[in-house]
Amino acid sequence: MFDFTDFTEDQIKRYSRHIILPEVGGKGQKKLNNAKILVIGAGGLGCPAIIYLAAAGIGKIGVVDMDVVDLSNLQRQILHTTNDINKLKTLSVKEKVTALNQDVEIIQHNKKITSENALEIIKDYDVIIDGSDNFPTRYLVNDACVFENKPLIYGAIFRFEGQVTTIIPNDGPCYRCLFPEPPPPGMIPSCQEAGVLGVLPGIIGVIQATEAMKYILNIGNLLKGRMLLYDALRMEFQEVNVPKDTNCPVCGKNPTITKLIDYEEFCGLKKENESKH
């Protein structure tokens, strides 16, 4: 029998809908309260993931973002408001989460995640959620999570479509198994260039939060070795099986990448930037 003296009366009431779930219960809620989840990016994907994780009572949520709130963000980045324009996104997030649930501690990482700091940033967290919007960061976060043996929930959006998968190092494929090489620079336009339906990141970000909570609770079937694809125009979900690549340079049998590299150069962005000058 679970000892509910670990909870205050307010916490029992706040988390009652979790506690009555047999798959969660008091023990599961305590796991959530003790969990530490890192979210890369406080934008379209990060905002819905963070607010639902906070509502669920995740004890510590780290947020990595160096940007300030811009008016163009407000069409989809639901934690920020008009009053937050020019405010650090991490501070905006902290204020909203604190107003929702004071059980939750927001750790602000007001910096760009890089090869120099990635391992130090992720080492203290139980799960990493990648809500970034560029290929260098995705490859960097993947490699860092493989090296540190951290579960990674990857999500991405483009116009009306989104995708999610869960990466468990040493137990299934990693991001490089799915995408061995980045696309040529400029081949895939950014959301700034191509646009994105405002509600789309909400759907994908909430799925990422769901996967993170399932991992903490050790319930259900994770999207390990599976890519979930969502098409908002067709209102269709599809699932694609993703095999582990035994020749993967990071997680394969004979890895050739054993430390973090220059990901801007790997993605061909340095040459592109040099050509512009």
TILO-509737 format. One record per residue (C-alpha): residue number from 0; x, y, z; chain. Coordinates in Angstrom, 2 decimals. Example, Ala and Ser with C-alpha at 12.3 -4.5 7.8 and 13.67 -1.06 7.14 Angstrom:
2
[pt 0; [12.30; -4.50; 7.80]; A],
[pt 1; [13.67; -1.06; 7.14]; A],
! end
This chain:
277
[pt 0; [0.00; 0.00; 0.00]; A],
[pt 1; [1.40; 3.38; -0.97]; A],
[pt 2; [2.11; 5.83; 1.85]; A],
[pt 3; [0.24; 8.98; 0.94]; A],
[pt 4; [1.94; 10.91; 3.75]; A],
[pt 5; [4.54; 11.68; 1.06]; A],
[pt 6; [1.96; 14.03; -0.47]; A],
[pt 7; [0.31; 17.14; 0.91]; A],
[pt 8; [-3.48; 17.36; 0.81]; A],
[pt 9; [-3.23; 19.83; -2.05]; A],
[pt 10; [-0.98; 17.47; -4.01]; A],
[pt 11; [-3.37; 14.56; -3.53]; A],
[pt 12; [-6.15; 16.73; -4.91]; A],
[pt 13; [-4.01; 18.19; -7.74]; A],
[pt 14; [-2.81; 14.80; -8.96]; A],
[pt 15; [-5.95; 12.81; -8.07]; A],
[pt 16; [-6.75; 11.93; -11.69]; A],
[pt 17; [-3.30; 10.37; -11.98]; A],
[pt 18; [-3.41; 8.65; -8.62]; A],
[pt 19; [-6.65; 6.82; -9.41]; A],
[pt 20; [-5.16; 5.39; -12.60]; A],
[pt 21; [-3.93; 1.87; -11.77]; A],
[pt 22; [-1.02; 2.33; -14.20]; A],
[pt 23; [0.15; 5.43; -12.32]; A],
[pt 24; [-1.12; 5.49; -8.73]; A],
[pt 25; [0.72; 7.14; -5.86]; A],
[pt 26; [4.02; 5.43; -6.66]; A],
[pt 27; [3.89; 6.57; -10.27]; A],
[pt 28; [3.02; 10.12; -9.29]; A],
[pt 29; [6.01; 10.13; -6.95]; A],
[pt 30; [8.19; 9.04; -9.87]; A],
[pt 31; [6.88; 11.97; -11.89]; A],
[pt 32; [7.48; 14.37; -8.99]; A],
[pt 33; [11.09; 13.13; -8.73]; A],
[pt 34; [11.77; 13.14; -12.47]; A],
[pt 35; [14.11; 15.54; -14.28]; A],
[pt 36; [13.36; 16.24; -17.94]; A],
[pt 37; [15.33; 18.50; -20.28]; A],
[pt 38; [13.56; 20.26; -23.15]; A],
[pt 39; [15.71; 21.62; -25.97]; A],
[pt 40; [13.91; 24.72; -27.25]; A],
[pt 41; [11.10; 26.79; -25.74]; A],
[pt 42; [9.31; 27.22; -29.06]; A],
[pt 43; [6.50; 25.49; -30.92]; A],
[pt 44; [7.31; 21.96; -29.71]; A],
[pt 45; [8.82; 22.86; -26.37]; A],
[pt 46; [5.93; 25.01; -25.10]; A],
[pt 47; [3.17; 22.34; -25.18]; A],
[pt 48; [5.55; 19.66; -23.93]; A],
[pt 49; [6.67; 21.82; -21.02]; A],
[pt 50; [3.22; 22.95; -19.89]; A],
[pt 51; [1.81; 19.40; -19.83]; A],
[pt 52; [4.89; 18.04; -18.06]; A],
[pt 53; [4.54; 20.82; -15.50]; A],
[pt 54; [0.84; 20.10; -15.04]; A],
[pt 55; [1.74; 16.45; -14.44]; A],
[pt 56; [4.13; 17.46; -11.67]; A],
[pt 57; [7.51; 16.68; -13.20]; A],
[pt 58; [9.87; 17.83; -10.45]; A],
[pt 59; [12.54; 19.55; -12.53]; A],
[pt 60; [12.25; 20.73; -16.11]; A],
[pt 61; [15.35; 22.13; -17.77]; A],
[pt 62; [14.79; 24.49; -20.70]; A],
[pt 63; [17.54; 25.24; -23.21]; A],
[pt 64; [16.94; 28.37; -25.27]; A],
[pt 65; [18.92; 31.57; -25.85]; A],
[pt 66; [16.24; 33.46; -27.78]; A],
[pt 67; [13.79; 36.16; -26.73]; A],
[pt 68; [10.08; 36.15; -27.51]; A],
[pt 69; [9.14; 37.65; -30.87]; A],
[pt 70; [5.67; 38.64; -32.08]; A],
[pt 71; [5.91; 36.03; -34.85]; A],
[pt 72; [6.25; 33.29; -32.20]; A],
[pt 73; [2.81; 33.85; -30.71]; A],
[pt 74; [0.90; 32.07; -33.48]; A],
[pt 75; [2.09; 28.70; -32.11]; A],
[pt 76; [4.35; 29.09; -29.03]; A],
[pt 77; [1.56; 28.92; -26.48]; A],
[pt 78; [3.46; 29.72; -23.27]; A],
[pt 79; [4.43; 33.20; -24.45]; A],
[pt 80; [2.12; 36.22; -24.58]; A],
[pt 81; [2.17; 39.68; -26.09]; A],
[pt 82; [3.51; 41.02; -22.79]; A],
[pt 83; [6.52; 38.69; -23.08]; A],
[pt 84; [7.87; 40.17; -26.34]; A],
[pt 85; [11.64; 40.75; -26.01]; A],
[pt 86; [11.73; 38.69; -22.80]; A],
[pt 87; [13.98; 35.62; -22.57]; A],
[pt 88; [11.91; 32.59; -23.55]; A],
[pt 89; [13.23; 30.62; -20.58]; A],
[pt 90; [12.05; 33.35; -18.20]; A],
[pt 91; [8.66; 33.49; -19.90]; A],
[pt 92; [8.37; 29.72; -19.48]; A],
[pt 93; [9.42; 29.88; -15.82]; A],
[pt 94; [6.77; 32.49; -15.03]; A],
[pt 95; [3.95; 30.50; -16.66]; A],
[pt 96; [4.97; 27.18; -15.10]; A],
[pt 97; [5.32; 28.72; -11.63]; A],
[pt 98; [1.83; 30.18; -11.96]; A],
[pt 99; [0.49; 26.75; -12.89]; A],
[pt 100; [2.34; 24.47; -10.46]; A],
[pt 101; [4.79; 25.54; -7.78]; A],
[pt 102; [5.85; 21.91; -7.29]; A],
[pt 103; [7.87; 22.24; -10.49]; A],
[pt 104; [11.34; 23.76; -10.67]; A],
[pt 105; [12.34; 25.30; -14.01]; A],
[pt 106; [16.08; 25.23; -14.70]; A],
[pt 107; [16.96; 27.99; -17.19]; A],
[pt 108; [19.76; 27.22; -19.61]; A],
[pt 109; [19.98; 30.58; -21.40]; A],
[pt 110; [22.45; 29.42; -24.00]; A],
[pt 111; [22.82; 27.61; -27.27]; A],
[pt 112; [23.55; 23.92; -26.83]; A],
[pt 113; [26.92; 23.17; -28.42]; A],
[pt 114; [29.53; 20.45; -28.67]; A],
[pt 115; [31.36; 22.16; -25.80]; A],
[pt 116; [28.45; 22.19; -23.31]; A],
[pt 117; [25.99; 19.49; -24.42]; A],
[pt 118; [27.29; 16.64; -22.26]; A],
[pt 119; [27.43; 18.88; -19.19]; A],
[pt 120; [23.87; 20.13; -19.77]; A],
[pt 121; [22.21; 16.75; -20.30]; A],
[pt 122; [24.07; 14.66; -17.71]; A],
[pt 123; [21.75; 15.38; -14.77]; A],
[pt 124; [18.45; 14.71; -16.57]; A],
[pt 125; [16.45; 11.47; -16.88]; A],
[pt 126; [14.92; 12.16; -20.32]; A],
[pt 127; [15.74; 14.60; -23.12]; A],
[pt 128; [13.07; 16.11; -25.40]; A],
[pt 129; [14.38; 17.60; -28.63]; A],
[pt 130; [12.20; 20.50; -29.74]; A],
[pt 131; [14.90; 22.13; -31.87]; A],
[pt 132; [14.32; 23.37; -35.41]; A],
[pt 133; [17.65; 22.73; -37.14]; A],
[pt 134; [19.73; 19.76; -38.24]; A],
[pt 135; [23.02; 20.57; -36.47]; A],
[pt 136; [21.25; 20.62; -33.10]; A],
[pt 137; [19.36; 17.39; -33.84]; A],
[pt 138; [22.54; 15.49; -34.68]; A],
[pt 139; [24.36; 17.04; -31.72]; A],
[pt 140; [21.62; 16.13; -29.23]; A],
[pt 141; [21.34; 12.62; -30.64]; A],
[pt 142; [25.06; 11.95; -30.38]; A],
[pt 143; [25.27; 13.43; -26.88]; A],
[pt 144; [22.36; 11.27; -25.71]; A],
[pt 145; [23.95; 8.13; -27.17]; A],
[pt 146; [27.27; 8.92; -25.46]; A],
[pt 147; [25.55; 9.65; -22.12]; A],
[pt 148; [22.99; 6.81; -22.49]; A],
[pt 149; [20.04; 9.19; -22.16]; A],
[pt 150; [16.60; 8.47; -23.66]; A],
[pt 151; [15.72; 11.03; -26.33]; A],
[pt 152; [12.27; 11.99; -27.60]; A],
[pt 153; [12.69; 13.48; -31.07]; A],
[pt 154; [10.04; 15.57; -32.79]; A],
[pt 155; [9.91; 17.72; -35.90]; A],
[pt 156; [7.32; 19.73; -37.81]; A],
[pt 157; [7.00; 21.11; -41.35]; A],
[pt 158; [4.03; 23.04; -42.74]; A],
[pt 159; [1.15; 20.57; -42.03]; A],
[pt 160; [3.18; 17.49; -41.09]; A],
[pt 161; [4.97; 16.23; -38.00]; A],
[pt 162; [6.98; 13.24; -36.83]; A],
[pt 163; [7.97; 11.73; -33.49]; A],
[pt 164; [10.17; 8.86; -32.37]; A],
[pt 165; [11.73; 7.73; -29.11]; A],
[pt 166; [15.42; 6.85; -29.04]; A],
[pt 167; [16.69; 4.52; -26.32]; A],
[pt 168; [20.49; 4.21; -26.64]; A],
[pt 169; [21.75; 0.61; -26.80]; A],
[pt 170; [18.17; -0.57; -27.36]; A],
[pt 171; [17.00; 0.43; -30.81]; A],
[pt 172; [17.92; 2.88; -33.56]; A],
[pt 173; [19.19; 6.42; -33.02]; A],
[pt 174; [18.52; 9.55; -35.08]; A],
[pt 175; [21.48; 8.74; -37.34]; A],
[pt 176; [19.99; 5.32; -38.12]; A],
[pt 177; [16.95; 7.17; -39.47]; A],
[pt 178; [18.84; 9.99; -41.17]; A],
[pt 179; [22.47; 8.99; -41.85]; A],
[pt 180; [23.21; 12.22; -43.69]; A],
[pt 181; [21.69; 15.70; -43.33]; A],
[pt 182; [19.96; 17.17; -46.37]; A],
[pt 183; [22.00; 19.62; -48.47]; A],
[pt 184; [21.90; 23.15; -47.03]; A],
[pt 185; [18.83; 25.04; -48.21]; A],
[pt 186; [17.06; 21.95; -49.55]; A],
[pt 187; [14.49; 21.90; -46.74]; A],
[pt 188; [13.17; 25.39; -45.92]; A],
[pt 189; [12.72; 26.45; -42.30]; A],
[pt 190; [9.32; 27.18; -40.75]; A],
[pt 191; [10.19; 30.87; -41.19]; A],
[pt 192; [10.53; 30.24; -44.91]; A],
[pt 193; [7.82; 27.62; -45.49]; A],
[pt 194; [5.31; 28.37; -42.73]; A],
[pt 195; [3.68; 26.03; -40.23]; A],
[pt 196; [0.09; 25.46; -39.11]; A],
[pt 197; [-0.09; 26.94; -35.61]; A],
[pt 198; [-1.73; 23.94; -33.93]; A],
[pt 199; [0.66; 21.39; -35.45]; A],
[pt 200; [3.50; 21.73; -32.92]; A],
[pt 201; [0.95; 21.40; -30.13]; A],
[pt 202; [0.03; 17.92; -31.32]; A],
[pt 203; [3.62; 16.78; -31.80]; A],
[pt 204; [4.89; 18.40; -28.59]; A],
[pt 205; [2.18; 16.75; -26.50]; A],
[pt 206; [3.07; 13.36; -28.01]; A],
[pt 207; [6.69; 14.00; -27.02]; A],
[pt 208; [5.59; 14.79; -23.45]; A],
[pt 209; [3.47; 11.62; -23.41]; A],
[pt 210; [6.44; 9.49; -24.42]; A],
[pt 211; [8.61; 11.09; -21.74]; A],
[pt 212; [6.03; 10.40; -19.03]; A],
[pt 213; [5.55; 6.80; -20.21]; A],
[pt 214; [9.31; 6.30; -19.95]; A],
[pt 215; [9.42; 7.69; -16.41]; A],
[pt 216; [6.44; 5.54; -15.39]; A],
[pt 217; [7.66; 2.48; -17.33]; A],
[pt 218; [4.23; 1.90; -18.86]; A],
[pt 219; [2.88; 1.25; -22.35]; A],
[pt 220; [4.79; 0.87; -25.59]; A],
[pt 221; [7.28; 3.55; -26.48]; A],
[pt 222; [7.89; 4.71; -30.05]; A],
[pt 223; [11.20; 2.86; -29.98]; A],
[pt 224; [12.13; 1.69; -33.45]; A],
[pt 225; [8.98; 3.34; -34.77]; A],
[pt 226; [8.40; 6.74; -36.36]; A],
[pt 227; [4.94; 8.22; -35.92]; A],
[pt 228; [3.98; 10.47; -38.84]; A],
[pt 229; [1.10; 12.96; -38.65]; A],
[pt 230; [-0.58; 14.72; -41.57]; A],
[pt 231; [-2.92; 17.48; -40.38]; A],
[pt 232; [-4.54; 18.06; -43.78]; A],
[pt 233; [-5.50; 14.41; -44.16]; A],
[pt 234; [-5.98; 14.03; -40.38]; A],
[pt 235; [-4.00; 10.79; -40.58]; A],
[pt 236; [-1.42; 9.11; -38.41]; A],
[pt 237; [0.95; 6.61; -39.98]; A],
[pt 238; [3.64; 4.48; -38.41]; A],
[pt 239; [6.93; 3.48; -39.99]; A],
[pt 240; [9.22; 0.84; -38.55]; A],
[pt 241; [12.82; 2.01; -38.27]; A],
[pt 242; [15.51; -0.69; -38.06]; A],
[pt 243; [18.73; -0.18; -36.16]; A],
[pt 244; [21.66; 0.39; -38.53]; A],
[pt 245; [24.50; -1.92; -37.48]; A],
[pt 246; [26.84; 0.34; -39.47]; A],
[pt 247; [25.67; 3.52; -37.75]; A],
[pt 248; [28.74; 5.71; -37.08]; A],
[pt 249; [27.51; 6.50; -33.56]; A],
[pt 250; [25.50; 3.54; -32.23]; A],
[pt 251; [26.60; 0.75; -34.60]; A],
[pt 252; [28.90; -2.20; -33.89]; A],
[pt 253; [32.03; -0.29; -34.88]; A],
[pt 254; [31.33; 3.40; -34.26]; A],
[pt 255; [33.54; 5.90; -36.04]; A],
[pt 256; [32.19; 8.94; -34.19]; A],
[pt 257; [33.12; 8.61; -30.53]; A],
[pt 258; [33.03; 12.26; -29.44]; A],
[pt 259; [31.02; 15.35; -30.27]; A],
[pt 260; [32.07; 16.99; -33.54]; A],
[pt 261; [31.52; 20.28; -35.36]; A],
[pt 262; [27.86; 19.86; -36.37]; A],
[pt 263; [27.63; 23.08; -38.38]; A],
[pt 264; [30.43; 21.72; -40.55]; A],
[pt 265; [28.87; 18.23; -40.65]; A],
[pt 266; [25.63; 19.73; -41.98]; A],
[pt 267; [27.50; 21.81; -44.57]; A],
[pt 268; [26.42; 25.10; -43.04]; A],
[pt 269; [29.89; 26.54; -42.58]; A],
[pt 270; [30.62; 26.40; -46.31]; A],
[pt 271; [27.23; 27.92; -47.03]; A],
[pt 272; [27.84; 30.75; -44.55]; A],
[pt 273; [31.33; 31.37; -45.94]; A],
[pt 274; [29.97; 31.59; -49.47]; A],
[pt 275; [27.58; 34.35; -48.39]; A],
[pt 276; [30.45; 36.57; -47.28]; A],
! end
